[in-house]
Amino acid sequence: MPGRQRRLFTDDYKREAVELAVSSGRSIGTVAKELGLRVSVLRRWVDKLRQEPASTAWRPTTQATPMSADQASEITRLRQESETLCMERDILKNCPASWRACAG
């Protein structure tokens, strides 16, 4: 009975698989299953890339672009609004149930 033939992957494929695993926020196991890889293989690729020196290490394909003044002001406004909403939510969580019925 012949054994399984070993699959060979290009360096580009490995880098794209690692980029997907790192940037997607999903577990390595989930990404490996989607790509039809063993978890140990993808984990080894990720570990190898993390150990490489910065000069040869993988770099994201997307380049960070500087933020415009409009974007920066919008982010600041949204952060302040988020802080206010969190504070209001926390106040409502701690108030008596009869007050929550009136507030909602």
N, CA, C and O atoms as CSV, one atom per row, in Angstrom:
chain,resi,resn,atom,element,x,y,z
A,1,MET,N,N,0.850,-1.169,0.000
A,1,MET,CA,C,0.000,0.000,0.000
A,1,MET,C,C,0.899,1.237,0.000
A,1,MET,O,O,1.666,1.440,0.941
A,2,PRO,N,N,0.816,2.050,-1.026
A,2,PRO,CA,C,1.676,3.230,-1.098
A,2,PRO,C,C,1.266,4.276,-0.071
A,2,PRO,O,O,0.083,4.433,0.231
A,3,GLY,N,N,2.272,5.002,0.471
A,3,GLY,CA,C,2.010,6.044,1.459
A,3,GLY,C,C,1.502,7.314,0.794
A,3,GLY,O,O,1.514,7.446,-0.430
A,4,ARG,N,N,1.063,8.229,1.614
A,4,ARG,CA,C,0.595,9.510,1.087
A,4,ARG,C,C,1.764,10.280,0.513
A,4,ARG,O,O,2.865,10.280,1.064
A,5,GLN,N,N,1.504,10.934,-0.599
A,5,GLN,CA,C,2.552,11.750,-1.189
A,5,GLN,C,C,2.572,13.106,-0.490
A,5,GLN,O,O,1.525,13.703,-0.239
A,6,ARG,N,N,3.757,13.575,-0.185
A,6,ARG,CA,C,3.924,14.832,0.534
A,6,ARG,C,C,3.595,15.995,-0.386
A,6,ARG,O,O,4.079,16.066,-1.516
A,7,ARG,N,N,2.762,16.911,0.115
A,7,ARG,CA,C,2.406,18.091,-0.673
A,7,ARG,C,C,3.469,19.156,-0.479
A,7,ARG,O,O,4.028,19.305,0.608
A,8,LEU,N,N,3.738,19.885,-1.530
A,8,LEU,CA,C,4.702,20.977,-1.474
A,8,LEU,C,C,3.970,22.293,-1.675
A,8,LEU,O,O,3.099,22.401,-2.539
A,9,PHE,N,N,4.323,23.296,-0.876
A,9,PHE,CA,C,3.679,24.596,-0.951
A,9,PHE,C,C,4.741,25.652,-1.247
A,9,PHE,O,O,5.867,25.575,-0.755
A,10,THR,N,N,4.367,26.626,-2.047
A,10,THR,CA,C,5.292,27.714,-2.355
A,10,THR,C,C,5.406,28.646,-1.158
A,10,THR,O,O,4.547,28.657,-0.277
A,11,ASP,N,N,6.473,29.422,-1.141
A,11,ASP,CA,C,6.657,30.392,-0.055
A,11,ASP,C,C,5.530,31.424,-0.050
A,11,ASP,O,O,5.097,31.869,1.012
A,12,ASP,N,N,5.058,31.804,-1.240
A,12,ASP,CA,C,3.953,32.765,-1.320
A,12,ASP,C,C,2.690,32.200,-0.670
A,12,ASP,O,O,1.993,32.906,0.059
A,13,TYR,N,N,2.400,30.934,-0.937
A,13,TYR,CA,C,1.220,30.314,-0.341
A,13,TYR,C,C,1.336,30.288,1.177
A,13,TYR,O,O,0.373,30.572,1.889
A,14,LYS,N,N,2.534,29.942,1.666
A,14,LYS,CA,C,2.746,29.880,3.108
A,14,LYS,C,C,2.552,31.253,3.738
A,14,LYS,O,O,1.909,31.380,4.780
A,15,ARG,N,N,3.108,32.278,3.103
A,15,ARG,CA,C,2.975,33.636,3.647
A,15,ARG,C,C,1.513,34.084,3.643
A,15,ARG,O,O,1.061,34.713,4.600
A,16,GLU,N,N,0.777,33.774,2.592
A,16,GLU,CA,C,-0.637,34.151,2.537
A,16,GLU,C,C,-1.446,33.411,3.594
A,16,GLU,O,O,-2.345,33.987,4.207
A,17,ALA,N,N,-1.130,32.135,3.809
A,17,ALA,CA,C,-1.825,31.358,4.838
A,17,ALA,C,C,-1.548,31.935,6.225
A,17,ALA,O,O,-2.454,32.038,7.051
A,18,VAL,N,N,-0.292,32.309,6.475
A,18,VAL,CA,C,0.067,32.899,7.767
A,18,VAL,C,C,-0.608,34.248,7.925
A,18,VAL,O,O,-1.108,34.572,9.002
A,19,GLU,N,N,-0.626,35.042,6.852
A,19,GLU,CA,C,-1.281,36.353,6.911
A,19,GLU,C,C,-2.755,36.194,7.244
A,19,GLU,O,O,-3.295,36.957,8.045
A,20,LEU,N,N,-3.407,35.218,6.642
A,20,LEU,CA,C,-4.814,34.966,6.926
A,20,LEU,C,C,-5.006,34.553,8.384
A,20,LEU,O,O,-5.931,35.018,9.050
A,21,ALA,N,N,-4.137,33.687,8.872
A,21,ALA,CA,C,-4.265,33.215,10.249
A,21,ALA,C,C,-4.023,34.340,11.248
A,21,ALA,O,O,-4.703,34.419,12.271
A,22,VAL,N,N,-3.067,35.202,10.962
A,22,VAL,CA,C,-2.708,36.258,11.903
A,22,VAL,C,C,-3.693,37.416,11.851
A,22,VAL,O,O,-4.099,37.932,12.892
A,23,SER,N,N,-4.077,37.827,10.653
A,23,SER,CA,C,-4.888,39.041,10.515
A,23,SER,C,C,-6.388,38.800,10.680
A,23,SER,O,O,-7.130,39.748,10.936
A,24,SER,N,N,-6.848,37.566,10.541
A,24,SER,CA,C,-8.289,37.326,10.583
A,24,SER,C,C,-8.852,37.312,11.997
A,24,SER,O,O,-10.051,37.514,12.190
A,25,GLY,N,N,-7.994,37.074,12.987
A,25,GLY,CA,C,-8.476,37.013,14.356
A,25,GLY,C,C,-9.069,35.666,14.710
A,25,GLY,O,O,-9.513,35.461,15.840
A,26,ARG,N,N,-9.084,34.748,13.764
A,26,ARG,CA,C,-9.590,33.402,14.030
A,26,ARG,C,C,-8.452,32.510,14.499
A,26,ARG,O,O,-7.281,32.858,14.345
A,27,SER,N,N,-8.784,31.384,15.059
A,27,SER,CA,C,-7.763,30.473,15.563
A,27,SER,C,C,-7.013,29.828,14.400
A,27,SER,O,O,-7.511,29.747,13.278
A,28,ILE,N,N,-5.809,29.376,14.705
A,28,ILE,CA,C,-5.000,28.711,13.684
A,28,ILE,C,C,-5.696,27.432,13.233
A,28,ILE,O,O,-5.653,27.080,12.054
A,29,GLY,N,N,-6.331,26.746,14.162
A,29,GLY,CA,C,-7.048,25.519,13.812
A,29,GLY,C,C,-8.168,25.749,12.818
A,29,GLY,O,O,-8.354,24.963,11.890
A,30,THR,N,N,-8.919,26.831,13.012
A,30,THR,CA,C,-10.023,27.153,12.109
A,30,THR,C,C,-9.505,27.474,10.714
A,30,THR,O,O,-10.038,26.985,9.718
A,31,VAL,N,N,-8.469,28.295,10.646
A,31,VAL,CA,C,-7.904,28.671,9.350
A,31,VAL,C,C,-7.303,27.448,8.667
A,31,VAL,O,O,-7.464,27.268,7.460
A,32,ALA,N,N,-6.612,26.607,9.433
A,32,ALA,CA,C,-6.003,25.405,8.861
A,32,ALA,C,C,-7.071,24.490,8.262
A,32,ALA,O,O,-6.887,23.935,7.178
A,33,LYS,N,N,-8.177,24.339,8.967
A,33,LYS,CA,C,-9.261,23.487,8.464
A,33,LYS,C,C,-9.832,24.047,7.173
A,33,LYS,O,O,-10.118,23.296,6.240
A,34,GLU,N,N,-9.999,25.376,7.115
A,34,GLU,CA,C,-10.536,26.004,5.905
A,34,GLU,C,C,-9.603,25.818,4.715
A,34,GLU,O,O,-10.058,25.674,3.580
A,35,LEU,N,N,-8.300,25.820,4.974
A,35,LEU,CA,C,-7.317,25.687,3.894
A,35,LEU,C,C,-6.970,24.231,3.587
A,35,LEU,O,O,-6.228,23.954,2.644
A,36,GLY,N,N,-7.499,23.313,4.371
A,36,GLY,CA,C,-7.206,21.898,4.153
A,36,GLY,C,C,-5.815,21.505,4.615
A,36,GLY,O,O,-5.194,20.606,4.048
A,37,LEU,N,N,-5.328,22.180,5.643
A,37,LEU,CA,C,-4.007,21.907,6.191
A,37,LEU,C,C,-4.137,21.288,7.571
A,37,LEU,O,O,-5.173,21.400,8.226
A,38,ARG,N,N,-3.077,20.641,7.995
A,38,ARG,CA,C,-3.018,20.180,9.378
A,38,ARG,C,C,-2.691,21.375,10.252
A,38,ARG,O,O,-1.968,22.280,9.836
A,39,VAL,N,N,-3.223,21.375,11.455
A,39,VAL,CA,C,-2.997,22.479,12.386
A,39,VAL,C,C,-1.504,22.626,12.670
A,39,VAL,O,O,-0.986,23.741,12.736
A,40,SER,N,N,-0.823,21.511,12.837
A,40,SER,CA,C,0.599,21.558,13.161
A,40,SER,C,C,1.421,22.210,12.054
A,40,SER,O,O,2.414,22.882,12.332
A,41,VAL,N,N,1.014,22.015,10.804
A,41,VAL,CA,C,1.742,22.599,9.675
A,41,VAL,C,C,1.603,24.116,9.693
A,41,VAL,O,O,2.596,24.836,9.599
A,42,LEU,N,N,0.373,24.597,9.815
A,42,LEU,CA,C,0.148,26.039,9.817
A,42,LEU,C,C,0.795,26.678,11.046
A,42,LEU,O,O,1.363,27.765,10.942
A,43,ARG,N,N,0.719,26.029,12.199
A,43,ARG,CA,C,1.340,26.565,13.407
A,43,ARG,C,C,2.858,26.662,13.225
A,43,ARG,O,O,3.473,27.634,13.665
A,44,ARG,N,N,3.461,25.668,12.584
A,44,ARG,CA,C,4.896,25.691,12.333
A,44,ARG,C,C,5.258,26.857,11.415
A,44,ARG,O,O,6.273,27.518,11.635
A,45,TRP,N,N,4.442,27.121,10.388
A,45,TRP,CA,C,4.690,28.246,9.487
A,45,TRP,C,C,4.606,29.567,10.243
A,45,TRP,O,O,5.442,30.451,10.055
A,46,VAL,N,N,3.594,29.697,11.099
A,46,VAL,CA,C,3.423,30.933,11.871
A,46,VAL,C,C,4.610,31.130,12.806
A,46,VAL,O,O,5.161,32.227,12.886
A,47,ASP,N,N,5.006,30.077,13.513
A,47,ASP,CA,C,6.135,30.172,14.442
A,47,ASP,C,C,7.428,30.507,13.713
A,47,ASP,O,O,8.228,31.312,14.190
A,48,LYS,N,N,7.627,29.889,12.562
A,48,LYS,CA,C,8.848,30.137,11.790
A,48,LYS,C,C,8.914,31.598,11.359
A,48,LYS,O,O,9.972,32.224,11.426
A,49,LEU,N,N,7.800,32.129,10.924
A,49,LEU,CA,C,7.786,33.516,10.473
A,49,LEU,C,C,7.982,34.480,11.624
A,49,LEU,O,O,8.579,35.540,11.439
A,50,ARG,N,N,7.497,34.140,12.803
A,50,ARG,CA,C,7.682,35.009,13.970
A,50,ARG,C,C,9.125,35.011,14.444
A,50,ARG,O,O,9.571,35.983,15.053
A,51,GLN,N,N,9.869,33.928,14.174
A,51,GLN,CA,C,11.246,33.823,14.623
A,51,GLN,C,C,12.233,34.474,13.658
A,51,GLN,O,O,13.380,34.724,14.026
A,52,GLU,N,N,11.802,34.750,12.433
A,52,GLU,CA,C,12.702,35.354,11.455
A,52,GLU,C,C,13.078,36.767,11.897
A,52,GLU,O,O,12.280,37.450,12.540
A,53,PRO,N,N,14.300,37.210,11.553
A,53,PRO,CA,C,14.680,38.591,11.851
A,53,PRO,C,C,13.771,39.570,11.122
A,53,PRO,O,O,13.165,39.230,10.106
A,54,ALA,N,N,13.683,40.767,11.637
A,54,ALA,CA,C,12.763,41.761,11.083
A,54,ALA,C,C,13.058,42.070,9.623
A,54,ALA,O,O,12.139,42.388,8.869
A,55,SER,N,N,14.309,41.984,9.209
A,55,SER,CA,C,14.647,42.326,7.831
A,55,SER,C,C,14.082,41.329,6.829
A,55,SER,O,O,13.775,41.699,5.696
A,56,THR,N,N,13.939,40.056,7.237
A,56,THR,CA,C,13.435,39.050,6.304
A,56,THR,C,C,12.034,38.579,6.654
A,56,THR,O,O,11.450,37.776,5.927
A,57,ALA,N,N,11.495,39.064,7.748
A,57,ALA,CA,C,10.183,38.595,8.207
A,57,ALA,C,C,9.076,39.074,7.287
A,57,ALA,O,O,9.235,40.023,6.519
A,58,TRP,N,N,7.973,38.397,7.390
A,58,TRP,CA,C,6.806,38.738,6.604
A,58,TRP,C,C,6.304,40.118,6.983
A,58,TRP,O,O,6.301,40.502,8.152
A,59,ARG,N,N,5.890,40.836,5.989
A,59,ARG,CA,C,5.293,42.148,6.222
A,59,ARG,C,C,3.889,42.128,5.639
A,59,ARG,O,O,3.663,41.494,4.609
A,60,PRO,N,N,2.952,42.801,6.269
A,60,PRO,CA,C,1.594,42.829,5.731
A,60,PRO,C,C,1.591,43.412,4.328
A,60,PRO,O,O,2.398,44.282,4.001
A,61,THR,N,N,0.671,42.919,3.502
A,61,THR,CA,C,0.610,43.398,2.127
A,61,THR,C,C,-0.008,44.780,2.035
A,61,THR,O,O,0.229,45.502,1.067
A,62,THR,N,N,-0.790,45.153,3.024
A,62,THR,CA,C,-1.403,46.477,2.990
A,62,THR,C,C,-0.498,47.471,3.691
A,62,THR,O,O,0.022,47.196,4.772
A,63,GLN,N,N,-0.316,48.596,3.089
A,63,GLN,CA,C,0.516,49.638,3.671
A,63,GLN,C,C,-0.377,50.595,4.443
A,63,GLN,O,O,-1.457,50.961,3.978
A,64,ALA,N,N,0.066,50.989,5.596
A,64,ALA,CA,C,-0.696,51.930,6.399
A,64,ALA,C,C,-0.587,53.312,5.757
A,64,ALA,O,O,0.508,53.785,5.453
A,65,THR,N,N,-1.720,53.938,5.559
A,65,THR,CA,C,-1.721,55.277,4.986
A,65,THR,C,C,-1.970,56.270,6.105
A,65,THR,O,O,-2.744,55.995,7.022
A,66,PRO,N,N,-1.327,57.409,6.037
A,66,PRO,CA,C,-1.535,58.406,7.089
A,66,PRO,C,C,-2.986,58.871,7.111
A,66,PRO,O,O,-3.646,58.955,6.075
A,67,MET,N,N,-3.461,59.167,8.303
A,67,MET,CA,C,-4.835,59.583,8.495
A,67,MET,C,C,-4.993,61.061,8.174
A,67,MET,O,O,-4.131,61.876,8.501
A,68,SER,N,N,-6.094,61.392,7.536
A,68,SER,CA,C,-6.363,62.802,7.271
A,68,SER,C,C,-6.891,63.457,8.549
A,68,SER,O,O,-7.259,62.772,9.504
A,69,ALA,N,N,-6.922,64.774,8.553
A,69,ALA,CA,C,-7.407,65.507,9.722
A,69,ALA,C,C,-8.879,65.194,9.976
A,69,ALA,O,O,-9.302,65.103,11.128
A,70,ASP,N,N,-9.664,65.028,8.904
A,70,ASP,CA,C,-11.080,64.698,9.055
A,70,ASP,C,C,-11.254,63.340,9.734
A,70,ASP,O,O,-12.093,63.181,10.621
A,71,GLN,N,N,-10.455,62.369,9.310
A,71,GLN,CA,C,-10.559,61.036,9.905
A,71,GLN,C,C,-10.153,61.064,11.377
A,71,GLN,O,O,-10.790,60.424,12.214
A,72,ALA,N,N,-9.106,61.798,11.687
A,72,ALA,CA,C,-8.643,61.879,13.071
A,72,ALA,C,C,-9.698,62.537,13.963
A,72,ALA,O,O,-9.937,62.084,15.083
A,73,SER,N,N,-10.320,63.593,13.471
A,73,SER,CA,C,-11.347,64.264,14.268
A,73,SER,C,C,-12.580,63.371,14.423
A,73,SER,O,O,-13.218,63.372,15.476
A,74,GLU,N,N,-12.914,62.613,13.381
A,74,GLU,CA,C,-14.054,61.693,13.454
A,74,GLU,C,C,-13.780,60.593,14.477
A,74,GLU,O,O,-14.670,60.230,15.246
A,75,ILE,N,N,-12.576,60.067,14.493
A,75,ILE,CA,C,-12.217,59.030,15.465
A,75,ILE,C,C,-12.284,59.578,16.881
A,75,ILE,O,O,-12.772,58.903,17.788
A,76,THR,N,N,-11.802,60.793,17.075
A,76,THR,CA,C,-11.858,61.419,18.397
A,76,THR,C,C,-13.300,61.596,18.841
A,76,THR,O,O,-13.639,61.304,19.987
A,77,ARG,N,N,-14.149,62.072,17.942
A,77,ARG,CA,C,-15.560,62.271,18.254
A,77,ARG,C,C,-16.222,60.941,18.604
A,77,ARG,O,O,-16.981,60.864,19.569
A,78,LEU,N,N,-15.941,59.896,17.829
A,78,LEU,CA,C,-16.553,58.597,18.076
A,78,LEU,C,C,-16.069,57.986,19.395
A,78,LEU,O,O,-16.843,57.329,20.092
A,79,ARG,N,N,-14.808,58.197,19.739
A,79,ARG,CA,C,-14.308,57.698,21.020
A,79,ARG,C,C,-15.007,58.388,22.186
A,79,ARG,O,O,-15.362,57.740,23.171
A,80,GLN,N,N,-15.206,59.710,22.075
A,80,GLN,CA,C,-15.907,60.446,23.132
A,80,GLN,C,C,-17.348,59.978,23.244
A,80,GLN,O,O,-17.868,59.809,24.347
A,81,GLU,N,N,-17.992,59.769,22.102
A,81,GLU,CA,C,-19.378,59.294,22.101
A,81,GLU,C,C,-19.467,57.898,22.712
A,81,GLU,O,O,-20.388,57.606,23.474
A,82,SER,N,N,-18.510,57.042,22.374
A,82,SER,CA,C,-18.477,55.693,22.920
A,82,SER,C,C,-18.298,55.726,24.441
A,82,SER,O,O,-18.939,54.963,25.163
A,83,GLU,N,N,-17.439,56.600,24.910
A,83,GLU,CA,C,-17.219,56.734,26.347
A,83,GLU,C,C,-18.497,57.183,27.060
A,83,GLU,O,O,-18.830,56.677,28.131
A,84,THR,N,N,-19.205,58.137,26.454
A,84,THR,CA,C,-20.457,58.618,27.029
A,84,THR,C,C,-21.502,57.503,27.066
A,84,THR,O,O,-22.199,57.330,28.066
A,85,LEU,N,N,-21.605,56.750,25.973
A,85,LEU,CA,C,-22.583,55.664,25.917
A,85,LEU,C,C,-22.265,54.566,26.934
A,85,LEU,O,O,-23.171,54.011,27.555
A,86,CYS,N,N,-20.998,54.258,27.101
A,86,CYS,CA,C,-20.608,53.254,28.096
A,86,CYS,C,C,-20.958,53.716,29.500
A,86,CYS,O,O,-21.421,52.929,30.326
A,87,MET,N,N,-20.736,54.992,29.763
A,87,MET,CA,C,-21.050,55.539,31.077
A,87,MET,C,C,-22.567,55.475,31.315
A,87,MET,O,O,-23.004,55.093,32.401
A,88,GLU,N,N,-23.366,55.845,30.317
A,88,GLU,CA,C,-24.826,55.779,30.457
A,88,GLU,C,C,-25.286,54.350,30.666
A,88,GLU,O,O,-26.168,54.092,31.485
A,89,ARG,N,N,-24.694,53.415,29.928
A,89,ARG,CA,C,-25.052,52.005,30.073
A,89,ARG,C,C,-24.751,51.522,31.480
A,89,ARG,O,O,-25.569,50.829,32.086
A,90,ASP,N,N,-23.591,51.880,32.006
A,90,ASP,CA,C,-23.205,51.439,33.350
A,90,ASP,C,C,-24.126,52.025,34.407
A,90,ASP,O,O,-24.451,51.361,35.392
A,91,ILE,N,N,-24.547,53.270,34.205
A,91,ILE,CA,C,-25.478,53.891,35.151
A,91,ILE,C,C,-26.798,53.138,35.141
A,91,ILE,O,O,-27.366,52.868,36.199
A,92,LEU,N,N,-27.294,52.794,33.950
A,92,LEU,CA,C,-28.568,52.076,33.860
A,92,LEU,C,C,-28.461,50.662,34.433
A,92,LEU,O,O,-29.431,50.147,34.990
A,93,LYS,N,N,-27.312,50.041,34.304
A,93,LYS,CA,C,-27.133,48.701,34.871
A,93,LYS,C,C,-27.259,48.723,36.383
A,93,LYS,O,O,-27.764,47.775,36.985
A,94,ASN,N,N,-26.797,49.810,37.000
A,94,ASN,CA,C,-26.741,49.880,38.457
A,94,ASN,C,C,-27.974,50.505,39.094
A,94,ASN,O,O,-28.076,50.528,40.321
A,95,CYS,N,N,-28.904,51.009,38.306
A,95,CYS,CA,C,-30.086,51.639,38.899
A,95,CYS,C,C,-31.166,50.588,39.168
A,95,CYS,O,O,-31.129,49.498,38.597
A,96,PRO,N,N,-32.119,50.913,40.030
A,96,PRO,CA,C,-33.202,49.965,40.345
A,96,PRO,C,C,-34.033,49.630,39.107
A,96,PRO,O,O,-34.099,50.408,38.155
A,97,ALA,N,N,-34.655,48.470,39.141
A,97,ALA,CA,C,-35.424,47.980,38.006
A,97,ALA,C,C,-36.576,48.912,37.650
A,97,ALA,O,O,-36.901,49.066,36.473
A,98,SER,N,N,-37.193,49.529,38.639
A,98,SER,CA,C,-38.321,50.426,38.349
A,98,SER,C,C,-37.875,51.649,37.547
A,98,SER,O,O,-38.648,52.165,36.740
A,99,TRP,N,N,-36.661,52.113,37.752
A,99,TRP,CA,C,-36.145,53.266,36.994
A,99,TRP,C,C,-35.812,52.847,35.556
A,99,TRP,O,O,-35.984,53.625,34.618
A,100,ARG,N,N,-35.333,51.609,35.398
A,100,ARG,CA,C,-34.985,51.142,34.056
A,100,ARG,C,C,-36.218,51.080,33.172
A,100,ARG,O,O,-36.142,51.367,31.977
A,101,ALA,N,N,-37.344,50.709,33.743
A,101,ALA,CA,C,-38.585,50.633,32.968
A,101,ALA,C,C,-38.975,52.026,32.449
A,101,ALA,O,O,-39.479,52.157,31.334
A,102,CYS,N,N,-38.745,53.032,33.239
A,102,CYS,CA,C,-39.050,54.419,32.824
A,102,CYS,C,C,-38.053,54.916,31.785
A,102,CYS,O,O,-38.423,55.655,30.872
A,103,ALA,N,N,-36.812,54.520,31.916
A,103,ALA,CA,C,-35.764,55.014,31.024
A,103,ALA,C,C,-35.862,54.407,29.641
A,103,ALA,O,O,-35.509,55.059,28.658
A,104,GLY,N,N,-36.334,53.172,29.540
A,104,GLY,CA,C,-36.323,52.471,28.260
A,104,GLY,C,C,-37.574,52.672,27.502
A,104,GLY,O,O,-37.719,52.144,26.399
